[in-house]
Amino acid sequence: MAEEEISSKEFGALQADVINLRSEIALLRKEMANVNAMLNQGKGGLYMVVFTAGALGAIVTLFAKKLFGSGL
């Protein structure tokens, strides 16, 4: 199998491409970390809404039982 020779100009272009790709990968990693952080904040907010709704439901049920008797 014959090896093809790469000129120094082509090699330099490949090196530049690799450097650009590495910087783009670093940017993508940063952006994905930001997206992940935003998703985690959203999950925390959702958990808080569910907890609050549950607590309010329990309080309403408690008052309804005291107001209308324990027959509910």
C-alpha positions, 0 to 999 in steps of 0.5 A, spaced: 500 500 500 503 506 497 503 512 502 501 519 499 505 524 501 502 530 504 505 537 503 507 542 508 502 546 506 496 541 507 499 539 513 499 546 516 491 547 513 490 540 517 493 543 523 489 549 523 483 545 522 484 541 528 486 547 532 479 550 530 475 544 532 478 543 539 476 551 540 469 549 538 469 543 542 471 547 548 465 552 546 460 546 546 462 543 552 461 550 556 454 551 552 452 544 554 454 545 561 450 552 561 444 548 558 445 542 563 445 548 569 438 551 566 435 544 566 437 543 573 434 549 575 428 548 571 427 541 575 428 544 582 422 549 580 418 544 578 419 540 584 418 546 588 411 547 585 409 540 586 411 541 593 407 547 594 401 544 591 401 538 595 402 542 601 396 547 599 392 541 598 393 538 605 391 544 608 385 545 604 383 538 606 385 539 613 380 545 614 375 542 610 375 536 614 374 540 620 369 545 617 365 539 615 366 534 620 371 528 619 366 524 614 370 526 608 
